Amino acid sequence: ALSDDTDEPRFYTLKMGVNETFGRSQLNFHYVTFLKDEDGDPFHPDAFAPEGLAYIDDKLYISTQGTDPDTDPSIKVFDLETGFEYPGALLLPDYYCPRGDTGVRADSSFKGLTISPDGKKLWTAVEYALKQDGPLNAPSRMLKFDLDSRRPLDEFVYERYAANGLVALIALDDDGTFLSLERNPSSEDRNIRLYEVLTQGSLNVRGIDALADSDGDTYGIEEPVSRTLVADFDDLGLGSNYEAMAIEVNRHKYRLVLISDNELSPTRATRFAALEVNINDKIVLAEPENETPEFVDDNDVEESPLRLRGEASDPAIWVHPDDPSQSLVIGTLSDGGLATF
């Protein structure tokens, strides 16, 4: 669990017993780890504001936002045991960095991080729209990284509810399915909503630095990510300022833990809430043993605009009439276009 204290950035290691009698006695804090720079020294106060956390093996990924409007956001990598920073943050597209009328807005950059179950991809999203994408309530962007190269792969458009911000993501599979958490910190009831999000078939806007015209009017995006409401927390009587979540998957049951932000107030408690989602027992789940790998064009230029990505599907086979070795498989790409193999 990450503290967003800018004076002493740190994270806690804790164990939770999540069951029907979930309560304070089942929260056991084991220790606290303070984040340190590459030399092992504590960060100076207000060096950055930690926001999102995800980890795999011995690496901890933490998203940060600047403590002033002109500081670039980042996704830093730390050692899980010592809290020391590893050299080399993830590589962000330039148009996320605040430069006048472009980039992330103050206190509205990457809130949530999540890693795909196969451990190969990291996803994040901006809480509110980039400045060049339109007004504050214009759509956010979801951003996918390859963890080996630390480079961005894909971007998708996420349309939020009303004045809500996008504060947390959980990857449910390797194919772009998520739970997302939205909330409005300015609203009395926080307007907290949980959604299922599907990126499959959505328009990939990677490399498009602005989603609005010169007058600030946001373009109509025909294929934003698909969202389905799972829970409105007003209906559940959960109105606290929840900003982070974790999940445990156990066949037919999803156990979801939510954590609130007390905004570093000495009089406001940090709240933990545990929810359980049951899948209808009559639904038979067929667990896949393998998934079709992402198609990657063999264009030699990594950043070429002609380089295609996506998943090849719907094949047609053409058999050469004289030389079968010259036969072709023609497939459609989920991000648009055709490819031959």
Stockholm file with secondary structure:
# STOCKHOLM 1.0

chainA/1-341         ALSDDTDEPRFYTLKMGVNETFGRSQLNFHYVTFLKDEDGDPFHPDAFAPEGLAYIDDKLYISTQGTDPDTDPSIKVFDLETGFEYPGALLLPDYYCPRGDTGVRADSSFKGLTISPDGKKLWTAVEYALKQDGPLNAPSRMLKFDLDSRRPLDEFVYERYAANGLVALIALDDDGTFLSLERNPSSEDRNIRLYEVLTQGSLNVRGIDALADSDGDTYGIEEPVSRTLVADFDDLGLGSNYEAMAIEVNRHKYRLVLISDNELSPTRATRFAALEVNINDKIVLAEPENETPEFVDDNDVEESPLRLRGEASDPAIWVHPDDPSQSLVIGTLSDGGLATF
#=GR chainA/1-341 SS CEECCSSSCEEEEEEECCSTTCCGGGEEEEEEEECBCTTSCBCCTTSCEEEEEEEETTEEEEEEECSSTTSCCEEEEEETTTCBBCSCCCCCCGGGSCBTTBSCCTTCSEEEEEECTTSSEEEEEESSCCGGGSSTTSCEEEEEEETTTTEEEEEEEECCSTTCEEEEEEECSSSSEEEEEEECTTSTTTTCEEEEEECTTCCCCTTCCCSBCTTSCBCCCSSCCEEEEEEEHHHHTCCSCEEEEEEEEETTEEEEEEEECCTTCTTSCCCEEEEEEECCTTSCCCCCSCCCCCEECCCSCTTCTTCCEECEEEEEEECCSSCGGGCEEEEEETTSSEEEC
#=GC SS_cons         CEECCSSSCEEEEEEECCSTTCCGGGEEEEEEEECBCTTSCBCCTTSCEEEEEEEETTEEEEEEECSSTTSCCEEEEEETTTCBBCSCCCCCCGGGSCBTTBSCCTTCSEEEEEECTTSSEEEEEESSCCGGGSSTTSCEEEEEEETTTTEEEEEEEECCSTTCEEEEEEECSSSSEEEEEEECTTSTTTTCEEEEEECTTCCCCTTCCCSBCTTSCBCCCSSCCEEEEEEEHHHHTCCSCEEEEEEEEETTEEEEEEEECCTTCTTSCCCEEEEEEECCTTSCCCCCSCCCCCEECCCSCTTCTTCCEECEEEEEEECCSSCGGGCEEEEEETTSSEEEC
//
